[in-house]
Amino acid sequence: MRNVLVTGGAGFIGSHLVDRLIGHDDVHITVLDSFEPFYDPREKEANVAAWADLPQVQIIRADLRDMDAVQEAVTHPPDVIVHLAARAGVRPSLEDPVGYQQVNVMGTQNLLELARLWGTPQFVFASSSSVYGTDPNVPWREDHAVLRPVSPYASTKVSGELLGHVYSHLYAIRFVALRFFTVYGPRQRPDLAIRKFAERMRDGTAIPVFGDGSTRRDYTFVSDTVDGILAAMNYDAEPYAVFNLGNDRTVTLTHMIEALERTLGVEAVIDRHGPQPGDVPQTWADLTHARNALGYHPQVPFEEGLERFVRWLDGR
Ligand SMILES: NC(=O)c1ccc[n+]([C@@H]2O[C@H](COP(=O)([O-])OP(=O)(O)OC[C@H]3O[C@@H](n4cnc5c(N)ncnc54)[C@H](O)[C@@H]3O)[C@@H](O)[C@H]2O)c1
């Protein structure tokens, strides 16, 4: 039996990962989540509702900032930790940089320390494409320098990768950082553009568009991200590794809105604003390393992913 600890398991990406892990008989899953109110916690409660009576899953409501509480609550010392819990989102991090630092950096430090105490050999960390900042050399490769982040959120993810390197160097903890590229799909966070736009377009309200529509994102469907996480849980080559988990295709904001219009069958009303501080002009993943070392091959093209997302939205 493999004990897996998923922090942030009640959230968007975490709940999809746990759903997939439940399909494996030989794992016990500890979900650790604070159910914090960055967005409506009822969405997180709905994400975990189906697991309540499963002996294979234990749900712990605890805050990573409280290391003693986490240590006491986790009764199955993990063989692998998938650390997804975080204050997420670039723009809100400008409003509360200290809060982001406390959860994303101190929380990660606490969890690495607990990994050392538990003797956990494998630690998978949710990093972000935002660590590349405004690096103009696309597609981005993992060996590009990432010490020029442009938002508090991005800097916390760089810090998490650095902390992980320390623990992989000093202790027998393999640290695998996964740089997610704009993840979308069913249960997507309500603050993210595709969900926010789709909900407003269905209601006939205007969508706020920042900049001239030429910003580009490498949108990744959540089941592809989960494939990459599952592969990283079993990665056993280097003691420290970093992987891009993107879709290897970059889509402009204008194209994204047009594709949503087609999928929803409505025309968007656009409320245009200037570019936002902290936003980056483009994201684009080079997947060579993830393909070779993780066998990561994203399966879901953007238009098909949007259709699946809208089907979920319609069913809510
Ligand atoms: N969604 C994306 O496009 C994207 C892109 C890059 C990186 N990421 C990273 O992936 C991870 C998951 O993102 P998501 O989109 O699923 O976000 P999410 O907000 O849905 O999930 C994060 C979960 O962490 C929990 N959490 C927050 N603070 C906590 C604390 N102090 N203690 C315990 N739990 C806490 C929240 O309650 C939430 O359920 C995050 O680390 C995020 O930074 C996401």
The ligand as an SDF file (V2000), in Angstrom:
LIG
                    3D

 44 48  0  0  0  0  0  0  0  0999 V2000
   -4.8980   26.3350  -12.1870 N   0  0  0  0  0  0  0  0  0  0  0  0
   -3.8400   26.7470  -12.8560 C   0  0  0  0  0  0  0  0  0  0  0  0
   -3.9300   27.1930  -14.0080 O   0  0  0  0  0  0  0  0  0  0  0  0
   -2.4740   26.6900  -12.2220 C   0  0  0  0  0  0  0  0  0  0  0  0
   -1.3640   27.1120  -12.9900 C   0  0  0  0  0  0  0  0  0  0  0  0
   -0.0950   27.0650  -12.4310 C   0  0  0  0  0  0  0  0  0  0  0  0
    0.0620   26.5800  -11.1330 C   0  0  0  0  0  0  0  0  0  0  0  0
   -1.0150   26.1860  -10.4000 N   0  0  0  0  0  0  0  0  0  0  0  0
   -0.8100   25.6860   -9.0330 C   0  0  0  0  0  0  0  0  0  0  0  0
   -1.4710   24.4400   -8.9070 O   0  0  0  0  0  0  0  0  0  0  0  0
   -1.9460   24.2890   -7.5560 C   0  0  0  0  0  0  0  0  0  0  0  0
   -3.4390   23.9690   -7.5620 C   0  0  0  0  0  0  0  0  0  0  0  0
   -4.1380   25.0460   -8.1840 O   0  0  0  0  0  0  0  0  0  0  0  0
   -5.7130   25.0580   -8.3950 P   0  0  0  0  0  0  0  0  0  0  0  0
   -5.9720   25.8380   -9.6250 O   0  0  0  0  0  0  0  0  0  0  0  0
   -6.2430   23.6790   -8.2380 O   0  0  0  0  0  0  0  0  0  0  0  0
   -6.1450   25.9830   -7.1600 O   0  0  0  0  0  0  0  0  0  0  0  0
   -7.2540   25.7820   -6.0280 P   0  0  0  0  0  0  0  0  0  0  0  0
   -7.3190   27.0890   -5.2980 O   0  0  0  0  0  0  0  0  0  0  0  0
   -8.5140   25.2320   -6.5960 O   0  0  0  0  0  0  0  0  0  0  0  0
   -6.6020   24.6880   -5.0850 O   0  0  0  0  0  0  0  0  0  0  0  0
   -5.6930   24.9970   -4.0410 C   0  0  0  0  0  0  0  0  0  0  0  0
   -6.2140   24.3820   -2.7630 C   0  0  0  0  0  0  0  0  0  0  0  0
   -5.2800   24.7060   -1.7070 O   0  0  0  0  0  0  0  0  0  0  0  0
   -6.0170   24.9440   -0.5340 C   0  0  0  0  0  0  0  0  0  0  0  0
   -5.2300   25.7750    0.3720 N   0  0  0  0  0  0  0  0  0  0  0  0
   -4.9350   27.0880    0.2040 C   0  0  0  0  0  0  0  0  0  0  0  0
   -4.2100   27.5280    1.2470 N   0  0  0  0  0  0  0  0  0  0  0  0
   -4.0430   26.4670    2.0780 C   0  0  0  0  0  0  0  0  0  0  0  0
   -3.3860   26.2920    3.3400 C   0  0  0  0  0  0  0  0  0  0  0  0
   -2.7710   27.3310    3.9570 N   0  0  0  0  0  0  0  0  0  0  0  0
   -3.3800   25.0790    3.9050 N   0  0  0  0  0  0  0  0  0  0  0  0
   -4.0220   24.0350    3.3040 C   0  0  0  0  0  0  0  0  0  0  0  0
   -4.6730   24.1490    2.1270 N   0  0  0  0  0  0  0  0  0  0  0  0
   -4.6890   25.3490    1.5340 C   0  0  0  0  0  0  0  0  0  0  0  0
   -7.2820   25.6420   -0.9950 C   0  0  0  0  0  0  0  0  0  0  0  0
   -8.3570   25.5160   -0.0680 O   0  0  0  0  0  0  0  0  0  0  0  0
   -7.5710   24.9490   -2.3310 C   0  0  0  0  0  0  0  0  0  0  0  0
   -8.5110   23.9090   -2.1830 O   0  0  0  0  0  0  0  0  0  0  0  0
   -1.5720   25.5830   -6.8400 C   0  0  0  0  0  0  0  0  0  0  0  0
   -0.3470   25.3910   -6.1700 O   0  0  0  0  0  0  0  0  0  0  0  0
   -1.4060   26.5760   -7.9650 C   0  0  0  0  0  0  0  0  0  0  0  0
   -0.5340   27.6390   -7.6010 O   0  0  0  0  0  0  0  0  0  0  0  0
   -2.2870   26.2350  -10.9310 C   0  0  0  0  0  0  0  0  0  0  0  0
  1  2  1  0
  2  3  2  0
  2  4  1  0
  4  5  1  0
  4 44  2  0
  5  6  2  0
  6  7  1  0
  7  8  2  0
  8  9  1  0
  8 44  1  0
  9 10  1  0
  9 42  1  0
 10 11  1  0
 11 12  1  0
 11 40  1  0
 12 13  1  0
 13 14  1  0
 14 15  2  0
 14 16  1  0
 14 17  1  0
 17 18  1  0
 18 19  2  0
 18 20  1  0
 18 21  1  0
 21 22  1  0
 22 23  1  0
 23 24  1  0
 23 38  1  0
 24 25  1  0
 25 26  1  0
 25 36  1  0
 26 27  1  0
 26 35  1  0
 27 28  2  0
 28 29  1  0
 29 30  1  0
 29 35  2  0
 30 31  1  0
 30 32  2  0
 32 33  1  0
 33 34  2  0
 34 35  1  0
 36 37  1  0
 36 38  1  0
 38 39  1  0
 40 41  1  0
 40 42  1  0
 42 43  1  0
M  CHG  2   8   1  16  -1
M  END
$$$$
